[in-house]
Amino acid sequence: MSRVHLVITAGIAATLVGLFIGFSPIHHSDDNTCGSAFVPDSWFQCPDEQSSQRLLAFVFLIPGGVLLVSGLLSRGKKGD
């Protein structure tokens, strides 16, 4: 596997992990959920948990997007 393909694969993986974290439901007491980090519920029951999960999702999404874009741009330059 070439370096370009490795960078693209790592970017896709990190982006998918970030999306999974961002859209996973946040569990609350009594089997209720607080929505997710990207799609909160209408009552905004858990703002602290939502903001911390959103931050964790962005920790994966931003580098994943950068890796993906840089891999695709370098792939286009070399004609790979």
C-alpha positions in Angstrom: 0.0 0.0 0.0 1.4 3.3 -1.0 1.8 6.3 1.4 -1.0 8.1 -0.4 -3.5 5.2 0.0 -2.4 4.9 3.7 -3.1 8.6 4.3 -6.5 8.4 2.6 -7.4 5.2 4.5 -6.4 6.8 7.8 -8.4 9.9 7.0 -11.5 7.9 6.2 -11.1 5.8 9.4 -10.7 8.9 11.6 -13.6 10.6 10.0 -15.9 7.6 10.5 -14.9 7.3 14.1 -15.6 11.0 14.6 -19.0 10.6 13.0 -19.8 7.5 15.1 -18.9 9.4 18.3 -20.9 12.5 17.3 -24.1 10.6 16.3 -24.0 8.0 19.1 -26.8 8.5 21.7 -25.8 9.9 25.1 -27.4 7.7 27.8 -29.2 9.5 30.6 -30.8 8.1 33.8 -34.0 6.0 33.6 -33.2 4.6 30.1 -33.6 7.9 28.5 -31.2 9.4 26.1 -30.1 13.0 25.7 -29.9 12.8 21.9 -26.4 12.9 20.5 -23.5 15.4 20.3 -24.6 16.6 16.8 -28.4 16.1 17.2 -29.4 17.0 20.7 -32.9 16.3 22.1 -35.5 19.0 22.3 -35.1 19.4 26.1 -31.3 19.9 26.2 -31.1 17.7 29.3 -27.3 17.0 29.2 -25.4 20.1 27.9 -22.1 19.1 29.5 -22.1 15.6 28.2 -23.1 16.8 24.7 -20.4 19.4 24.5 -17.7 17.0 25.7 -18.8 14.3 23.3 -18.9 17.0 20.5 -15.4 18.0 21.3 -14.2 14.4 21.3 -15.9 13.9 17.9 -14.1 17.0 16.5 -10.8 15.6 17.8 -11.3 12.8 15.3 -13.1 14.7 12.5 -10.7 17.5 12.0 -7.5 15.5 11.6 -9.5 12.9 9.6 -10.7 15.5 7.2 -7.2 17.0 6.9 -5.7 13.6 6.2 -8.4 12.8 3.6 -8.1 16.1 1.8 -4.3 16.1 1.8 -4.2 12.5 0.6 -6.6 13.2 -2.2 -4.7 16.3 -3.3 -1.4 14.5 -3.3 -3.0 11.7 -5.3 -4.1 14.1 -7.9 -0.6 15.7 -8.3 1.2 12.4 -8.9 -1.4 10.9 -11.2 -1.6 7.8 -9.0 
